[in-house]
Amino acid sequence: MKNELNFEIFRRAFSSRIEVAAAVGSALQPPSNNLDRLKTAVSGLEVEVSKLGQGEVENQYRAYLAGVGLFVVLAEWKHALRSAEPDAQRFISSAKIKASEMDVAAAYGGSTRLSRFLDQVEALVDSEDLKDLVCHLSRWQLPLPMFVEVPNQGHTGLRVPISDKAAQKPEKLDTTVAFLKFDIDGEPAQKWNYMVPGTAYDLTIEVRVSNWPKGAHTLDLIPVTVETREQEWLPKFRFERPEGKGPFSLTGTKRAILEVAHSFGSRPYEFKYAAEFDDTSSCRKVAIVGHRQLRLEGTDVASNPLTGFSNVDQHLLGLRDRLRSFPGLHPSDLANTMVVLGGLGNIAAQALKQGTFSAGTSERLFQEKATELLRNRAEIGENLQGHQEAAGGITDLTFMDVPIELKVENDKVLYPNDFKKYFDQTAAYALGLGKRIGVLVVLETSEKAAPVGAPEDDIEFFVHQVGQSAIAIVVVVVRGGFPKPSAYSKGVSSKKRS
């Protein structure tokens, strides 16, 4: 190792640290672009810190990077809570696990600031406590990286004067390829990205290369997935060696096409991009950092409808994507739940369209009609069971052991959020059957003088806590008590005459 005055490292590392510090203050606030700004800044700092050797100053920068890296996860938590995402708690759980596993003494030189920061993370209870972490990061002082340890690429022992270039060996540098972002048709890629099968999309990728290896002429970005056939669906990117000195920002755009649709309940296609130089013999090592995974949704609800109503199908697509991130939910249970929701979504849409249920319909009649309509669907049929025992009670219906609880409300117009009084019962049946998800279906048949909402607004997903267990409860409200559509206009006409 060698300790030397390095203005270039000072400029880049200190500038990256300033960008992070500036982004931390607003990262918890809407819109989500504030969080994206912090992620980009942290990625840039990660690139610069990866070039440092070992030493006290270097350890302080690594400790700071570890702290802001955890803060990014916690900022994700705050934004997920604001958006009412069902799986928001996974972010704070991840941050606490990471904090508990950090070896401050061995990896970060015993940084007291990082130790105090980790203690605050592990003590977090409410999202409002994140303000204390912002204050901690804003007061986190770092030395100027003027003299830092950098990898020594020459021989050990006596140093060769810098002016004696002939006697020096070519310097080998570490190279970092940082994936900065993906865009699909000009929009930033999300956690789940829907692409219509057989349709071409513009996929844009942006990477940052710290040092281009000497002797390397090209950098290839290659999609990798489990199925070799699927690897041809996303494009390969090749970048020629740019002019000048690094770091380099490289951007490319090519066509992406999902050739085959997948079923509604199956997992999305997952791709990860690998980075390869054609020659790395003069490079000590190549590090790949940043988010380089794409999840692409290829369900085609136009040719394979789930409910028969396109607006409800699209809503269920979004609901399914949120449920996929629910911790502990088995993929087969999710797939079976979506089959049930296909049938229930059809019932809810029909009830609004045709006035299937009159005001004051009893719970017995509703159960009989709902069971009949669900069993008429080929994908459900005989697998729909009634009155199965669970948790010391009797369930109304189950499909592949996913409980379906049926209720009726006749007094007034209510919405999915108004039925939490039934969550304990539904959750108990789910736990009794060994599931982390249950379905609550409520027929609301109060007399109505006007239309009420749309069916996709009456299907929602909630997280219900039972002891130490979190259960996903999907509420489906079926509307009844409607007069014939012609009665609406008659009512208006009669009012005008009066």
TORROKOL-326821 format. One line per field, with one value per residue (C-alpha): residue number from 0; residue in one letter; chain; y negated, x, z negated. Coordinates in pm, 1 decimal. Each point is the difference from the previous one (the first is absolute). Layout:
residues N
seq = NUM | ...
type = A | ...
mol = A | ...
py = Y | ...
px = X | ...
pz = Z | ...
This chain:
residues 498
seq = 0 | 1 | 2 | 3 | 4 | 5 | 6 | 7 | 8 | 9 | 10 | 11 | 12 | 13 | 14 | 15 | 16 | 17 | 18 | 19 | 20 | 21 | 22 | 23 | 24 | 25 | 26 | 27 | 28 | 29 | 30 | 31 | 32 | 33 | 34 | 35 | 36 | 37 | 38 | 39 | 40 | 41 | 42 | 43 | 44 | 45 | 46 | 47 | 48 | 49 | 50 | 51 | 52 | 53 | 54 | 55 | 56 | 57 | 58 | 59 | 60 | 61 | 62 | 63 | 64 | 65 | 66 | 67 | 68 | 69 | 70 | 71 | 72 | 73 | 74 | 75 | 76 | 77 | 78 | 79 | 80 | 81 | 82 | 83 | 84 | 85 | 86 | 87 | 88 | 89 | 90 | 91 | 92 | 93 | 94 | 95 | 96 | 97 | 98 | 99 | 100 | 101 | 102 | 103 | 104 | 105 | 106 | 107 | 108 | 109 | 110 | 111 | 112 | 113 | 114 | 115 | 116 | 117 | 118 | 119 | 120 | 121 | 122 | 123 | 124 | 125 | 126 | 127 | 128 | 129 | 130 | 131 | 132 | 133 | 134 | 135 | 136 | 137 | 138 | 139 | 140 | 141 | 142 | 143 | 144 | 145 | 146 | 147 | 148 | 149 | 150 | 151 | 152 | 153 | 154 | 155 | 156 | 157 | 158 | 159 | 160 | 161 | 162 | 163 | 164 | 165 | 166 | 167 | 168 | 169 | 170 | 171 | 172 | 173 | 174 | 175 | 176 | 177 | 178 | 179 | 180 | 181 | 182 | 183 | 184 | 185 | 186 | 187 | 188 | 189 | 190 | 191 | 192 | 193 | 194 | 195 | 196 | 197 | 198 | 199 | 200 | 201 | 202 | 203 | 204 | 205 | 206 | 207 | 208 | 209 | 210 | 211 | 212 | 213 | 214 | 215 | 216 | 217 | 218 | 219 | 220 | 221 | 222 | 223 | 224 | 225 | 226 | 227 | 228 | 229 | 230 | 231 | 232 | 233 | 234 | 235 | 236 | 237 | 238 | 239 | 240 | 241 | 242 | 243 | 244 | 245 | 246 | 247 | 248 | 249 | 250 | 251 | 252 | 253 | 254 | 255 | 256 | 257 | 258 | 259 | 260 | 261 | 262 | 263 | 264 | 265 | 266 | 267 | 268 | 269 | 270 | 271 | 272 | 273 | 274 | 275 | 276 | 277 | 278 | 279 | 280 | 281 | 282 | 283 | 284 | 285 | 286 | 287 | 288 | 289 | 290 | 291 | 292 | 293 | 294 | 295 | 296 | 297 | 298 | 299 | 300 | 301 | 302 | 303 | 304 | 305 | 306 | 307 | 308 | 309 | 310 | 311 | 312 | 313 | 314 | 315 | 316 | 317 | 318 | 319 | 320 | 321 | 322 | 323 | 324 | 325 | 326 | 327 | 328 | 329 | 330 | 331 | 332 | 333 | 334 | 335 | 336 | 337 | 338 | 339 | 340 | 341 | 342 | 343 | 344 | 345 | 346 | 347 | 348 | 349 | 350 | 351 | 352 | 353 | 354 | 355 | 356 | 357 | 358 | 359 | 360 | 361 | 362 | 363 | 364 | 365 | 366 | 367 | 368 | 369 | 370 | 371 | 372 | 373 | 374 | 375 | 376 | 377 | 378 | 379 | 380 | 381 | 382 | 383 | 384 | 385 | 386 | 387 | 388 | 389 | 390 | 391 | 392 | 393 | 394 | 395 | 396 | 397 | 398 | 399 | 400 | 401 | 402 | 403 | 404 | 405 | 406 | 407 | 408 | 409 | 410 | 411 | 412 | 413 | 414 | 415 | 416 | 417 | 418 | 419 | 420 | 421 | 422 | 423 | 424 | 425 | 426 | 427 | 428 | 429 | 430 | 431 | 432 | 433 | 434 | 435 | 436 | 437 | 438 | 439 | 440 | 441 | 442 | 443 | 444 | 445 | 446 | 447 | 448 | 449 | 450 | 451 | 452 | 453 | 454 | 455 | 456 | 457 | 458 | 459 | 460 | 461 | 462 | 463 | 464 | 465 | 466 | 467 | 468 | 469 | 470 | 471 | 472 | 473 | 474 | 475 | 476 | 477 | 478 | 479 | 480 | 481 | 482 | 483 | 484 | 485 | 486 | 487 | 488 | 489 | 490 | 491 | 492 | 493 | 494 | 495 | 496 | 497
type = M | K | N | E | L | N | F | E | I | F | R | R | A | F | S | S | R | I | E | V | A | A | A | V | G | S | A | L | Q | P | P | S | N | N | L | D | R | L | K | T | A | V | S | G | L | E | V | E | V | S | K | L | G | Q | G | E | V | E | N | Q | Y | R | A | Y | L | A | G | V | G | L | F | V | V | L | A | E | W | K | H | A | L | R | S | A | E | P | D | A | Q | R | F | I | S | S | A | K | I | K | A | S | E | M | D | V | A | A | A | Y | G | G | S | T | R | L | S | R | F | L | D | Q | V | E | A | L | V | D | S | E | D | L | K | D | L | V | C | H | L | S | R | W | Q | L | P | L | P | M | F | V | E | V | P | N | Q | G | H | T | G | L | R | V | P | I | S | D | K | A | A | Q | K | P | E | K | L | D | T | T | V | A | F | L | K | F | D | I | D | G | E | P | A | Q | K | W | N | Y | M | V | P | G | T | A | Y | D | L | T | I | E | V | R | V | S | N | W | P | K | G | A | H | T | L | D | L | I | P | V | T | V | E | T | R | E | Q | E | W | L | P | K | F | R | F | E | R | P | E | G | K | G | P | F | S | L | T | G | T | K | R | A | I | L | E | V | A | H | S | F | G | S | R | P | Y | E | F | K | Y | A | A | E | F | D | D | T | S | S | C | R | K | V | A | I | V | G | H | R | Q | L | R | L | E | G | T | D | V | A | S | N | P | L | T | G | F | S | N | V | D | Q | H | L | L | G | L | R | D | R | L | R | S | F | P | G | L | H | P | S | D | L | A | N | T | M | V | V | L | G | G | L | G | N | I | A | A | Q | A | L | K | Q | G | T | F | S | A | G | T | S | E | R | L | F | Q | E | K | A | T | E | L | L | R | N | R | A | E | I | G | E | N | L | Q | G | H | Q | E | A | A | G | G | I | T | D | L | T | F | M | D | V | P | I | E | L | K | V | E | N | D | K | V | L | Y | P | N | D | F | K | K | Y | F | D | Q | T | A | A | Y | A | L | G | L | G | K | R | I | G | V | L | V | V | L | E | T | S | E | K | A | A | P | V | G | A | P | E | D | D | I | E | F | F | V | H | Q | V | G | Q | S | A | I | A | I | V | V | V | V | V | R | G | G | F | P | K | P | S | A | Y | S | K | G | V | S | S | K | K | R | S
mol = A | A | A | A | A | A | A | A | A | A | A | A | A | A | A | A | A | A | A | A | A | A | A | A | A | A | A | A | A | A | A | A | A | A | A | A | A | A | A | A | A | A | A | A | A | A | A | A | A | A | A | A | A | A | A | A | A | A | A | A | A | A | A | A | A | A | A | A | A | A | A | A | A | A | A | A | A | A | A | A | A | A | A | A | A | A | A | A | A | A | A | A | A | A | A | A | A | A | A | A | A | A | A | A | A | A | A | A | A | A | A | A | A | A | A | A | A | A | A | A | A | A | A | A | A | A | A | A | A | A | A | A | A | A | A | A | A | A | A | A | A | A | A | A | A | A | A | A | A | A | A | A | A | A | A | A | A | A | A | A | A | A | A | A | A | A | A | A | A | A | A | A | A | A | A | A | A | A | A | A | A | A | A | A | A | A | A | A | A | A | A | A | A | A | A | A | A | A | A | A | A | A | A | A | A | A | A | A | A | A | A | A | A | A | A | A | A | A | A | A | A | A | A | A | A | A | A | A | A | A | A | A | A | A | A | A | A | A | A | A | A | A | A | A | A | A | A | A | A | A | A | A | A | A | A | A | A | A | A | A | A | A | A | A | A | A | A | A | A | A | A | A | A | A | A | A | A | A | A | A | A | A | A | A | A | A | A | A | A | A | A | A | A | A | A | A | A | A | A | A | A | A | A | A | A | A | A | A | A | A | A | A | A | A | A | A | A | A | A | A | A | A | A | A | A | A | A | A | A | A | A | A | A | A | A | A | A | A | A | A | A | A | A | A | A | A | A | A | A | A | A | A | A | A | A | A | A | A | A | A | A | A | A | A | A | A | A | A | A | A | A | A | A | A | A | A | A | A | A | A | A | A | A | A | A | A | A | A | A | A | A | A | A | A | A | A | A | A | A | A | A | A | A | A | A | A | A | A | A | A | A | A | A | A | A | A | A | A | A | A | A | A | A | A | A | A | A | A | A | A | A | A | A | A | A | A | A | A | A | A | A | A | A | A | A | A | A | A | A | A | A | A | A | A | A | A | A | A | A | A | A | A | A | A | A | A | A | A | A | A | A | A | A | A | A | A | A | A | A | A | A | A | A | A | A | A | A | A | A | A | A | A | A | A | A | A | A | A
py = 0.0 | -360.2 | -322.9 | -296.4 | -335.7 | 73.5 | -298.2 | 208.8 | 239.3 | -298.1 | -171.3 | 303.2 | 153.9 | -327.7 | -113.4 | 331.2 | -34.4 | -353.9 | 130.0 | 265.4 | -249.4 | -234.0 | 279.4 | 143.8 | -297.1 | 35.0 | 377.3 | 66.5 | -256.0 | 46.3 | 35.8 | 325.2 | -190.6 | -115.5 | 362.2 | 67.6 | -294.1 | 149.3 | 343.7 | -149.7 | -199.3 | 304.4 | 206.7 | -266.1 | -5.0 | 380.1 | -15.9 | -243.1 | 178.2 | 328.6 | -151.6 | -71.3 | 218.4 | 57.1 | -265.9 | -212.2 | -257.1 | 270.6 | 187.0 | -316.5 | -32.1 | 367.9 | -42.1 | -301.6 | 193.4 | 287.8 | -244.3 | -172.7 | 338.8 | 104.4 | -336.5 | 62.6 | 318.3 | -189.3 | -281.3 | 271.4 | 100.0 | -355.6 | -31.2 | 346.6 | -98.1 | -320.1 | 200.5 | 252.7 | 286.7 | 324.2 | 114.7 | -322.6 | 165.8 | 214.2 | -306.4 | -73.6 | 372.3 | 18.7 | -310.8 | 134.5 | 335.6 | -170.3 | -228.3 | 294.2 | 184.7 | -284.0 | 57.8 | -358.6 | 89.0 | 223.5 | -167.8 | -367.3 | -59.0 | -14.3 | -316.4 | -141.2 | -201.6 | 310.8 | 191.9 | -270.3 | -11.2 | 377.8 | -22.4 | -255.2 | 224.0 | 300.1 | -214.4 | -130.4 | 41.0 | -274.4 | -168.9 | -334.0 | 125.6 | -25.2 | -372.6 | 84.1 | 198.7 | -297.2 | -217.7 | 262.7 | 16.2 | -379.8 | -24.0 | 281.0 | -168.6 | 150.1 | -100.5 | -138.7 | 291.0 | -178.5 | 272.4 | 344.0 | 353.6 | 114.4 | 340.3 | 22.7 | 141.4 | 6.3 | 231.7 | -5.2 | -144.8 | -311.4 | -238.5 | -91.1 | -374.9 | -110.6 | -167.9 | 329.6 | 123.2 | 261.3 | 187.0 | 1.5 | 284.2 | -91.7 | -90.7 | 241.7 | -163.7 | 138.6 | -53.3 | -46.6 | 32.0 | -166.1 | 60.4 | -333.2 | 50.7 | 177.4 | -175.6 | 170.8 | -219.8 | -304.6 | 76.3 | 118.8 | 373.8 | 90.9 | 295.7 | 172.2 | -98.4 | 99.9 | 73.7 | 127.4 | 323.9 | -31.8 | -380.1 | -179.0 | -238.8 | -234.1 | 116.1 | -258.9 | 85.0 | -236.9 | 107.1 | -177.5 | 136.8 | -127.8 | 103.5 | 161.6 | 292.7 | -56.6 | 232.3 | 40.3 | -126.4 | 86.4 | 41.7 | 242.6 | -1.7 | 337.6 | 106.1 | 314.2 | 211.4 | 361.0 | 92.9 | -41.8 | -70.0 | -303.7 | -150.6 | -91.0 | -213.7 | -280.2 | -168.7 | 16.7 | -331.6 | -61.4 | -317.4 | -90.3 | -145.7 | -373.8 | -274.5 | -173.5 | 98.4 | 149.9 | 11.7 | 57.7 | -6.3 | 223.2 | 18.7 | 233.2 | 68.5 | 315.4 | 194.4 | 248.2 | 246.8 | 259.7 | 272.3 | 220.6 | -96.8 | 177.2 | 96.5 | -243.1 | 173.8 | 74.9 | -201.4 | -280.3 | 38.4 | -96.6 | -114.9 | -111.7 | -180.9 | 112.4 | -228.3 | 134.4 | -170.2 | 170.4 | -28.3 | -41.1 | 118.3 | -347.2 | -52.8 | 123.0 | 73.1 | -102.6 | -74.2 | -10.4 | -216.3 | -145.4 | 145.6 | 202.5 | 223.4 | -41.9 | 164.7 | 2.6 | 89.0 | 186.2 | 83.9 | -61.3 | -72.7 | -97.7 | 353.3 | 176.3 | -204.2 | 83.2 | -141.4 | -89.1 | -370.8 | -177.1 | -272.4 | 258.8 | 211.9 | -294.9 | -77.8 | 361.0 | -13.8 | -282.6 | 174.3 | 316.9 | -191.9 | -147.3 | 339.6 | 152.4 | -209.7 | 105.2 | 182.5 | 369.5 | 35.3 | 319.8 | -45.4 | 285.8 | -163.2 | -325.6 | 178.1 | 172.3 | -327.4 | -167.3 | 278.1 | -67.2 | -376.9 | 58.2 | 159.5 | -253.1 | -290.9 | 135.6 | 25.6 | -357.1 | -141.7 | 189.3 | -117.7 | -361.5 | 52.7 | 213.9 | -63.2 | 365.4 | -45.7 | -182.9 | -206.8 | 206.5 | 320.6 | 245.6 | 144.7 | 351.4 | -99.1 | -188.6 | 301.2 | 227.7 | -234.7 | -76.8 | 370.2 | 79.1 | -276.4 | 94.7 | 371.4 | -77.4 | -114.2 | 284.6 | -103.5 | 25.0 | 271.3 | 277.7 | -151.0 | -250.2 | 150.5 | -112.3 | 2.2 | 125.6 | -2.8 | -242.7 | -164.9 | 142.5 | -139.3 | 76.3 | -186.7 | -106.7 | 106.7 | 104.7 | 36.4 | 208.6 | -78.0 | -377.0 | -114.0 | -204.5 | -164.6 | -129.3 | -278.3 | -217.2 | -363.2 | -149.0 | -331.1 | -252.9 | -46.7 | 123.1 | 39.9 | 253.6 | -195.4 | 16.0 | 375.6 | 34.6 | 143.6 | 325.2 | 13.7 | 195.0 | 280.4 | 20.7 | -7.3 | 271.4 | 231.2 | -71.6 | 84.4 | 309.5 | 122.5 | -84.5 | -295.7 | -360.6 | -130.0 | -0.4 | -143.9 | -193.2 | -46.6 | -237.4 | -43.3 | -357.6 | -26.6 | -326.1 | -166.8 | -239.9 | -288.3 | -48.7 | 207.4 | 66.6 | 3.0 | 255.3 | 368.3 | -48.1 | -250.7 | 268.8 | 247.1 | -89.6 | 162.3 | -61.5 | 123.7 | 123.3 | 71.4 | 298.4 | 30.8 | 26.0 | 111.5 | -224.5 | 126.1 | -136.3 | -63.6 | -63.5 | -168.1 | 28.3 | -206.5 | 119.7 | -267.2 | 63.2 | -192.3 | -187.2 | -106.7 | 58.3 | -255.6 | -150.0 | -87.3 | -254.1 | -212.0 | 41.6 | -126.0 | -306.5 | -69.2 | 26.4 | -246.3 | -248.2 | 27.4 | -59.2
px = 0.0 | 112.8 | -112.3 | 15.9 | -154.7 | -267.5 | -207.5 | -209.8 | -115.0 | -64.3 | -213.0 | -210.9 | -43.5 | -73.2 | -239.8 | -187.2 | -27.2 | -142.9 | -260.9 | -107.6 | -19.8 | -213.7 | -237.8 | -48.9 | -200.6 | -282.6 | 10.5 | -290.1 | -227.1 | -224.6 | 29.1 | 193.7 | 251.6 | 159.9 | 75.0 | 129.0 | 238.3 | 141.6 | 37.9 | 195.6 | 222.1 | 71.1 | 81.8 | 251.7 | 159.5 | 17.9 | 199.0 | 252.4 | 37.2 | 64.9 | 325.7 | 142.2 | 249.3 | 25.2 | 46.8 | -175.7 | -135.7 | -107.4 | -183.1 | -188.0 | -128.3 | -98.7 | -184.8 | -188.4 | -87.6 | -133.3 | -215.3 | -154.8 | -49.9 | -220.5 | -174.8 | -95.8 | -181.7 | -178.3 | -96.4 | -156.5 | -198.7 | -133.6 | -106.3 | -160.5 | -201.3 | -112.3 | -116.6 | -179.1 | 201.8 | -87.8 | 360.1 | 146.9 | 125.7 | 248.3 | 223.2 | 41.9 | 41.8 | 277.1 | 172.6 | -3.8 | 141.6 | 278.1 | 76.2 | 25.1 | 239.1 | 248.9 | 338.5 | 98.3 | 329.5 | 130.2 | -139.1 | -22.4 | 283.9 | -231.0 | -179.2 | -190.8 | -229.8 | -102.0 | -51.5 | -234.8 | -178.6 | -55.9 | -135.5 | -254.8 | -99.9 | -55.3 | -211.3 | -229.9 | -371.4 | -178.1 | 79.6 | 13.3 | 319.5 | 173.4 | 40.4 | 256.3 | 198.8 | -5.6 | 142.5 | 264.7 | 109.5 | 3.1 | 238.0 | 223.7 | 334.9 | 260.8 | 362.1 | 106.4 | 127.3 | 320.4 | 237.9 | -150.2 | 122.7 | -22.3 | 96.3 | 373.5 | 51.8 | 380.2 | 244.3 | 36.0 | 318.9 | 173.4 | -218.8 | 88.9 | 1.1 | -311.5 | 206.7 | 168.7 | -287.4 | 207.6 | 65.9 | -364.4 | -239.9 | -332.7 | -249.2 | -287.2 | -316.4 | -323.8 | -294.5 | -357.8 | -299.7 | -297.1 | -348.1 | -178.6 | -342.6 | -227.9 | -270.9 | -284.6 | -150.4 | 150.2 | -140.4 | 217.8 | -27.7 | -201.9 | 2.2 | -250.2 | -16.1 | -290.3 | 79.6 | -258.4 | 134.9 | 94.1 | 35.2 | 332.5 | 116.9 | 299.2 | 230.7 | 257.8 | 286.8 | 248.5 | 323.1 | 299.6 | 353.4 | 263.0 | 314.9 | 3.5 | 246.0 | 310.3 | -11.5 | -379.3 | -182.7 | -361.6 | -238.7 | -288.9 | -317.1 | -168.9 | -343.9 | 3.4 | -299.2 | -74.8 | -155.9 | 245.5 | -283.7 | -106.3 | 350.1 | -68.9 | -299.1 | 207.2 | 274.0 | 374.2 | 182.1 | 354.9 | 192.3 | 327.2 | 285.2 | -71.7 | 256.4 | 156.4 | 34.5 | -265.8 | -245.0 | -218.2 | -379.8 | -134.1 | -357.1 | -153.1 | -350.4 | -122.8 | -320.8 | -141.0 | -280.5 | -158.5 | -86.9 | -215.1 | -266.4 | -15.2 | -297.3 | -163.7 | 123.5 | 358.3 | 307.2 | 115.1 | 297.1 | 321.0 | 313.7 | 335.9 | 262.7 | 363.0 | 290.3 | 305.3 | 308.4 | 174.4 | 337.5 | 60.5 | 361.7 | 121.4 | -277.4 | 36.1 | -372.3 | -340.0 | -280.2 | -364.1 | -224.6 | -349.2 | -342.7 | 22.7 | -305.5 | -319.6 | -332.9 | -223.7 | -367.6 | -124.1 | -361.4 | -232.7 | -343.5 | -135.8 | 26.6 | -30.7 | -244.3 | -28.8 | -342.8 | -137.9 | 8.8 | 316.8 | -7.6 | -21.5 | 274.9 | 238.9 | -75.9 | 67.1 | 334.8 | 110.1 | -139.5 | 188.7 | 327.5 | -41.5 | -83.9 | 313.7 | 209.2 | -193.7 | 247.4 | -65.0 | -269.1 | 60.0 | -19.5 | -251.7 | -229.4 | 21.0 | -81.2 | -302.0 | -119.6 | 15.4 | -214.8 | -260.5 | 21.8 | -61.9 | -333.1 | -88.4 | 96.9 | -239.0 | -279.1 | 61.9 | 5.6 | -317.1 | -176.8 | 60.3 | -84.4 | -312.1 | -126.2 | 46.2 | -78.9 | -307.7 | -16.1 | -15.9 | 146.5 | 69.2 | 343.2 | -125.2 | -124.6 | 322.7 | 211.7 | -207.1 | 21.0 | 370.8 | 82.7 | -197.1 | 166.7 | 350.2 | -44.3 | -122.8 | 353.0 | 209.1 | 316.4 | -184.4 | -264.7 | 16.2 | 302.6 | -232.1 | -86.7 | -262.4 | -3.7 | 354.1 | 116.2 | 279.6 | 119.2 | -291.4 | -258.4 | -165.6 | 105.6 | -259.0 | 205.4 | 355.4 | 185.6 | 318.2 | -7.4 | -17.1 | -292.4 | -284.2 | -219.3 | -342.7 | -194.8 | -304.0 | -62.9 | -344.5 | -3.5 | 210.8 | 258.5 | 338.5 | 344.1 | 285.8 | 162.2 | -322.5 | 7.0 | 301.2 | -225.8 | 2.9 | 378.7 | 71.0 | -235.3 | 136.4 | 360.1 | -71.6 | -133.9 | 305.5 | 240.3 | -201.1 | 40.8 | 372.7 | -40.0 | 118.1 | -291.4 | -379.1 | -285.1 | -290.7 | -304.2 | -275.4 | -332.8 | -112.6 | -372.8 | -124.3 | -266.5 | 158.4 | -138.2 | 317.4 | 292.7 | 287.0 | 357.9 | 170.3 | 72.9 | 378.1 | -35.0 | -175.5 | 291.1 | 283.9 | 280.3 | 82.3 | 266.4 | -146.4 | 220.8 | -89.5 | 249.5 | 338.4 | -149.1 | -99.7 | -287.5 | -100.9 | -374.9 | -154.6 | -339.6 | -252.0 | -319.6 | -291.2 | -266.7 | -372.4 | -321.2 | 5.7 | -313.5 | -8.9 | 215.9 | -313.5 | -121.5 | 279.7 | -131.6 | -358.4 | 105.2 | 162.5 | -308.0 | -238.2 | 213.6 | -12.0 | -380.6 | -35.7
pz = 0.0 | 42.5 | -161.7 | 233.9 | 73.9 | 259.4 | 115.2 | 239.4 | -271.8 | -226.7 | 262.0 | 91.6 | -346.1 | -174.3 | 274.7 | -21.2 | -376.3 | 38.6 | 246.8 | -250.0 | -286.9 | 211.2 | 98.5 | -350.0 | -126.9 | 253.2 | 57.8 | -240.4 | 164.1 | 305.4 | 292.8 | 50.0 | 215.6 | -325.7 | -87.6 | 352.3 | -37.1 | -319.3 | 158.8 | 290.9 | -237.0 | -218.6 | 308.8 | 105.2 | -345.5 | 4.5 | 323.1 | -147.6 | -334.8 | 180.1 | 130.5 | -345.3 | -179.0 | -375.0 | -265.8 | -262.0 | 245.2 | 240.4 | -278.8 | -92.7 | 356.8 | 6.7 | -330.1 | 135.6 | 316.1 | -212.9 | -195.3 | 300.4 | 166.0 | -292.2 | 11.1 | 364.8 | -107.3 | -278.2 | 238.3 | 219.3 | -309.5 | -47.8 | 364.3 | -5.7 | -309.1 | 169.3 | 303.5 | -225.4 | 143.3 | -179.6 | -31.9 | -138.2 | -318.4 | 192.4 | 45.4 | -370.7 | -71.4 | 261.3 | -138.4 | -355.6 | 107.1 | 197.5 | -293.7 | -240.4 | 232.7 | 53.4 | -163.1 | -74.8 | -164.5 | 278.5 | 311.3 | -95.4 | -245.5 | -301.6 | 121.8 | -297.5 | 226.7 | 191.4 | -325.3 | -132.2 | 335.7 | -4.7 | -354.6 | 120.4 | 290.9 | -225.4 | -236.2 | 276.4 | -64.1 | 192.5 | 330.8 | -182.7 | -168.6 | 337.7 | -59.4 | -268.5 | 255.8 | 238.0 | -278.7 | -75.4 | 365.0 | 33.6 | -298.7 | 125.2 | 62.2 | 230.5 | 57.4 | 334.2 | 212.0 | 98.6 | -118.1 | 41.6 | 43.0 | 360.0 | 140.1 | 65.5 | 347.9 | -13.2 | -179.1 | -378.1 | -146.5 | 135.1 | 194.9 | 354.0 | 64.8 | 185.5 | 268.4 | 89.4 | 217.6 | 177.2 | -322.3 | -112.2 | 64.8 | 161.9 | -270.8 | -54.3 | -126.9 | -136.6 | 232.4 | -116.3 | 229.3 | -170.4 | 139.2 | -37.3 | 155.7 | 244.2 | 200.1 | 186.9 | 272.0 | -168.2 | -347.5 | -292.4 | -61.1 | -308.8 | -234.0 | 232.9 | 366.9 | 223.2 | 364.8 | 245.7 | 152.5 | 365.9 | -20.9 | 47.9 | -271.4 | -18.9 | -279.3 | -105.9 | -231.2 | -164.2 | -167.5 | -148.2 | 39.7 | -242.8 | 192.0 | 341.1 | -12.9 | 209.3 | 299.4 | -9.7 | 309.3 | -80.7 | -292.4 | 49.0 | -208.6 | 34.5 | -133.8 | -213.2 | -103.3 | -90.7 | 335.0 | 287.8 | 242.4 | -200.2 | 21.2 | 362.4 | -95.6 | -150.1 | 201.6 | -51.6 | -23.6 | 121.2 | -78.8 | 172.6 | -201.4 | -42.9 | 38.8 | -298.1 | -363.8 | -223.8 | -151.6 | 305.4 | 22.4 | 275.3 | 128.7 | 257.8 | 132.6 | 174.8 | 57.3 | -252.7 | 77.4 | -226.6 | 248.7 | -225.7 | -253.1 | -335.0 | -214.0 | -237.4 | -313.9 | 103.8 | -93.2 | 230.0 | 230.0 | -179.6 | 178.8 | -132.6 | 207.4 | -17.5 | 99.0 | 185.7 | 146.6 | 291.1 | -178.2 | -373.7 | -13.9 | -97.1 | -254.3 | -356.0 | -43.5 | 136.5 | -247.7 | 107.7 | -218.4 | 18.5 | 72.4 | 320.8 | -25.1 | 202.7 | -83.9 | 305.3 | -12.6 | 307.0 | -83.7 | 293.3 | -145.6 | 340.3 | 141.4 | -338.9 | -212.6 | -367.5 | -83.8 | 341.3 | -90.3 | 116.8 | -266.5 | -277.6 | 160.3 | 6.3 | -363.5 | -99.8 | 181.9 | -227.2 | -306.1 | 84.0 | 38.3 | -347.9 | -147.9 | 151.9 | -237.0 | -309.5 | -228.4 | -54.9 | 266.9 | 197.6 | 380.8 | 34.6 | -257.7 | 191.3 | 327.2 | -158.3 | -151.8 | 339.5 | 147.8 | -269.8 | 53.6 | 369.4 | -85.8 | -270.0 | 224.1 | 261.5 | -261.1 | -121.8 | 353.6 | 96.6 | -314.8 | 96.7 | 364.2 | -36.6 | -353.7 | -99.8 | -370.4 | -127.4 | -319.2 | -316.8 | 148.0 | -281.0 | -72.9 | 78.1 | 345.3 | 70.5 | -93.5 | 221.4 | 299.6 | -45.0 | -31.7 | 315.0 | 205.3 | -119.2 | 65.9 | 352.2 | 82.4 | 145.1 | -186.8 | -334.6 | 29.0 | -257.3 | -177.9 | -167.2 | -337.1 | -251.7 | -381.4 | -59.8 | -361.7 | -91.6 | -323.5 | -197.9 | 243.4 | 330.1 | 312.1 | 254.9 | 302.3 | 79.2 | 327.3 | -22.3 | -374.7 | 54.6 | -223.0 | 147.5 | -262.7 | 113.9 | -174.2 | 73.0 | -96.3 | 70.9 | -188.9 | 191.4 | 275.6 | -125.3 | 156.2 | -37.3 | -281.8 | -202.8 | -59.2 | -231.3 | -268.8 | 199.6 | 44.4 | -320.8 | 101.7 | 355.1 | -126.0 | -257.6 | 271.4 | 216.4 | -282.2 | -86.2 | 357.0 | 5.2 | 236.7 | -11.9 | 206.3 | -23.4 | 206.6 | -152.5 | 226.1 | -113.9 | 175.0 | -65.8 | 88.6 | -149.1 | 213.7 | 245.3 | 202.2 | 207.2 | 131.4 | -242.3 | 130.3 | 221.6 | -73.5 | 5.5 | -287.3 | -205.0 | 1.5 | -236.9 | -196.2 | -366.9 | -241.6 | -328.7 | -300.3 | -219.2 | -283.3 | 170.4 | 331.2 | 288.8 | 216.4 | 339.3 | 16.2 | 342.0 | -28.3 | 283.4 | -29.1 | 212.6 | 48.0 | -10.6 | -64.4 | 330.4 | 185.4 | 373.9 | 189.1 | 154.5 | -349.1 | -38.9 | 287.7 | -123.7 | -339.2 | 155.2 | 215.8 | -293.5 | -197.8 | 286.6 | 20.5 | -370.3
